[in-house]
């Protein structure tokens, strides 16, 4: 029996119904059987072929992900009060799991916080956002003032919101690539933040993603515990985060490597900021070329934090080869008893794939891996078990024996 609802109605396949009832919020274009008149980016109700209410979400006419569900509660009214409750819930969660570290954390993590297509990172007094779905784009005038309100009412100093929407994926939603201040502009798009006792100069206008990778916060701390007295090679260093943590933890020397000259310059600036110039050096090199060119056993701790080699399912096979190659070369370079930190930030490089790749690399290198820790992203990037896409970062610490 059809329910009386205020929103336009979409009817979807049995497959979509089962997926949503299992907790996944996405409905694909091929799963929509019928759709009443609606606005692109607007709110729609989703029903089964038998007229059963499934949920309410945001529709995108240009995307393969046609609907992103927001709620499965037919009593919810998606008004300002609804969004304020949801923002407060997300912020209270961060305060609980991050404690004193919530001055630099991810405040909104898309689907994991039931804000599909929205990311909001806090860097001290600035929120840096990415909006990747047209539904969230249309809701920004409501959501962004509420974000400021909730944090400020909790006594947090947040002076502005900067948008990093210069990403190609927005075009799949019919959105332009752009970046700039939402509302009043602050004098600078650079700031200094402190994480694990390490200071970083952050350029949130031009840095990768939102300007700084927050998800490895506690993995950097775990790696640093092994660094004292060791010669460390930090590969794909970006702004030097793993390298700086290792140096401050008492490494004998740290070499930080990245193919980007801009990243290397930023890493060197961060070393100066922390008074570590004499204990670190920096190379602008391709890691794939550098590792086999190194002679002898110059390092006894190697850190591999590469970018996502697999950005789509079709790229997974090539990505496995890339991950194996750098791990194989690192294992060959390390002395017996040396240490390896290695990770993948690609959702498509699944845990079983990553583990099998590491086993194969170790076999080819003629070594064994003694696992110290297996870790994930920090808890401000929560993993929603019903949404596998939120589980993306794999991080391992090994001794090579």
N, C-alpha and C positions, 0 to 999 in steps of 0.2 A: 504494500500500500504506500502511495506517495506521501511523503511528509511535507508539511507546509514549511517552507524555508524562504529566507530573504535573498539568498544568493543564487546565481545561475547554476544549472544542474549539468553535470557530466556523468555519463554512464560508461563504466569500464568493464574490461574482461574479467573472467574468473581468475586468471593468473594475477592481474593487478590487485584484485580483491584479497587474494591469499597473501600476497606480498605485503600489502598494507596492514592486514590483520596480524601479520607476524612482526610488525613494527618498523618496516622500511617506509620512508616517506615519499619515495619517488614513484611517479606513474609516467610511463613512456608514451610517446605519441602513437605508437602502434597498438597501445592498449586502450585507447579511447574509442568507444563505439558510437557515441552520440554526444553532442554538446549544444546546449542552449546558447543564445546570444550572450556574450560576455566581453569585457574589456581585456585587452592584452595586459598582463600583469595584475589583473584584478583578482578578487576572491571568488572561488567557486565551491559548490558542494559536490562531493563525489558519491555516486550510488552504484550498487551492483545491478546486474541485469534483472534481478528480482525486486528492485526498489529498496534494497537495504542500504541505510546510510553507512558510509565507510569513513568519511572524514571531510574536513574543509581545508582548502589550501589555496596557493597562489598559482595561477595559470600563466604559461608562457607559450604563445603561439609560434614562436620562432625556434624554440629549443626542442631537442629530442626528449628531454625531460619535460613533459608537457605540464605536469602538476607536481608541486612540492607541498606535501601536506603540512599543515600547521597544528592541527588538533584532530583528535578522533572523538571529541566530546561534543555532542550536538547542542549542549547547553551553553557552550562558549560563545560569547559575542566578541568579535575581533575589534574591539574599540581601544581607545587609549589606555584605559585601565587594565585591559588584558595584557598589552605590551609592557606596561610598567611593572606588573607582577612578574612577568617573564624575565625582564631585565634584573629585577631585584633578586630573583631566584638564582640567576647566573652569577651575579656579584657575590651573593652570600656563599655560594659554592666556592668561588675563588678565595674568599677570605678564609674559609675553612681549610681548604687543601693546600693553600700557598702561604698562609700566615703572613709573616713579615715580608715575604717575597712578592706580595701582590702589587708593589709599586711598579714592577715591570712584569707584566703577565698578559696572557690572552684573556680578554674579558668575554668575548663572544666567539665561539668556535662553530659557526655554521649549524649544520644539522645536529651536531651533538648537543647544542643548546636550544634547538628548535627555532633557529633563525636561518632557514635554508638560503645559502648564497651570501651570507654576511660574515665577515671577519672583523673583529675590533681588537687591536693590540694596544695595551697601555705602556707608554714609555714615560714614566714619571708624570709630568704635567700635561702630556699630550696623548690623545687617542688617535691612532692611525688605523683607518678602515679600508677594506676592500669590499665592494658590492658587486656580486657576480650574477645576480638574477634580476630580471626586470621587476618582479614583484617586490623584492627588497628595495630596489631603486625607487619605486613609487612610494614606499613607506618611509624613506629617509626623513622627510620633514616631521614625521611623528617620532621615529625611533631615536634620532640623534639628540634632540633636546631632552628626551627622557633619559638617555645614557648620562648626559651631563648632570641632570637633576638627581638621579639616583646616587651617583658617586659623590657629588657635592654635599648632598644631605647626609652622607656617611662621613663627612669630614675630610674627603679626599680633595686634593688640589688638582683640578683639571682645567686648563686654561683654553683649550681649543681642540678641534677635530680636523685632522688632515686626511684627505682622501687619496689613496693610491689605486686609482682605477685605470692605470695604464697597462692593462693586461688584455691580450688578444681574445681570451675566452669571452669577454663581454660582447664581442661582435656576434657570437652565436645566439645571443639574446636580443640582438638588434640595438645594442647600446654602444655608444662611442667610448673610445679610450681617452681618459683624461686624468688629471691630478690637480690638486689644489685644496685650499682651505674651504671647509664647510662653515660658513659664517665668518666672524671676524678673524683676520689673519694675525698671527703672532710675528714678531720681528725676524725670527730665524726658523729654518727647517733643520737645524742641527741642535743636538743636546748631548749631555753626558749622563749616562746611567751607570749604576753599579749593580753587578750580579756576582754572587759568590765572592765578594770582596774585590772583584776586578772592575776597573772603570773602563767604559767604552765611549768613544765619540760616535754618535749615531747620526747618520744623514738619512732621515726618513723621507726625504723628497726623491733621492736618487739611489739609495741602497736597494738591494734585492728584496723582493716581496714588500713587506711593510717597513723595511729598513734594518731589521735585526732578527735573527732566528732565536725565538724564545723557547722552542720545544726541546732543545738539548740542555737546558739549564742544569738539571741534576746529573745528566750523563757527563757533562764537562767536569762536574765535581767528582764523580766516581773515577773518571780517568785520571784526574789530578792526584788522587790518592796513591797511584802507582808511579808517579813521575819523579819523586825525590831521588836525586843523585844520578838520574838516567839521562842519556842523550836521546832527545825526542825529535822525531820528524812528524810534523803535522801537515798532512796533505789535504788539498782543497780547503785551505785555511779560512777563506772569505775574509772576515774582519779580524781574524786571529784568535777567536774565542777559545778553542781547545789549547792552542799554543800558550796563550797568556795564563790560563788556569794552570798549565803544567809548569810554566816558569815561576809563577808565584808560589807553587807548592814545593819548590826547591830542586827542579831539574838542573842537571849540570849544564846543559845547553839545549836550546830549542831552535830548530829550523822550521820556518813556516813557509809553505809553498802554495801558490795559486797561479792560474793561467792569466788572471785579470790583473793588469798593472794597477788599476784603481783599487782593487781589493788589497793588494800588497801594500800600497801606500797607506791605506786606512789601517791595516794591521800594524805597520811600523809606527803610525801616529799613536795607536793605542798602547804600543810598547813604551813609547816615550811618556805617555800619560801616566803609566804605572811604574816608571823608573826602571824599566827592564832592558834598556838598550844594549848594555854590555853582555846580556845573557841570551840574546836572541839574534838570529839573522833571518833574512827574508829573500826568497827566490821567486822570480816571475817565470815559471816553467810549466810545461805540460807534464802532469804527474805520470802519465803513461810512458813518456819518454825518459823522465828523470829516474824512475826507480831502477830500470835495467842498466842505466849508465853509471850508477853509484858503485864504487869498488870497495871490496872488503866488507867489513861489518861496522859501518860508521855510526849506526843507531841501534839502541837496544829497546826502543819503544816507538812504534809507528802507529799513527792515528789516521784512519781513512774515513773522511766525512764527505763523500762525493755528492754532487747534485743528483736529482732524480733521473737516472738513466732511462727509466720506463715511465713515460708520461701518458701512455695509453696501453691498452691490452695488446695491441698489435706490435708494440715495440718491445715486448717482454723478452723475446728470444735473444735479440741483440743486446738487451740490457744485461741478461744473465752472463753473456760472454764478456761484457765490459767489467762487470763486478768481479767475475772470476779472474780476469787478467790482472787487475790491480791488487787483488788479495793474494794471488799466486806470487806476484813479484815482491810484495811486501814480506810474505812468509819466507821466500828464498833469501831475502836481504837480512832478515833478523838472525841473530845468533841463537843457539839453543838456550832456552831460559829467558829469551826476550819476550816482550809483551806487544800485543796487537789490540787496538780498539778499531772496530769496523762497524759500519752501519749502512742502512738504506732508508731513504725517506720516500720511497715510492710505494703506494698502496698496491700496485700491480705486481711488485716484487714481493710475493707473499712470504710468510714465515717459512713454510716448507720449502719453497724455492730458494730462499736465502740460505737456509741451513744446508740444503743439498749442494748448493754452489760452494759453500765454505768447505764442506767435506771433500768435494772433488778437488778444490784448490789445494787443500792440505795434502791429499794423496799425491797429487802431481808434484808438489814441492818436497815430498818425502818427509813430512813432519806430522806430528800429532798436535791437536789443540786441546789444552787444558782450560775448560771454561771457568772463568771467575764470576762473571755476572751476565745475565741476559736482561735487557731493560727495554723500556718503551719511551714514548714522549712524556714530558712532564704533565702532571695532572690538570694543569690549566688548559690542556688540549685533550679533554676526556674522550675515552673510547666508548661509543655506544654500541653494545653488542649486536643490536638489531640493524646497525648500519655499518657494514664492514669497511666502507670508505673512510671512516673516522680512525681506523686502525692502520696507520701507515708507517710509523718509524720503528725499525728494528735496530737494536744496538747491542753489541757483544764486546766483552772484554775477555781476552784469552792470554794464556802463557803458551808460547810455542816450545814444544819439547820433542 
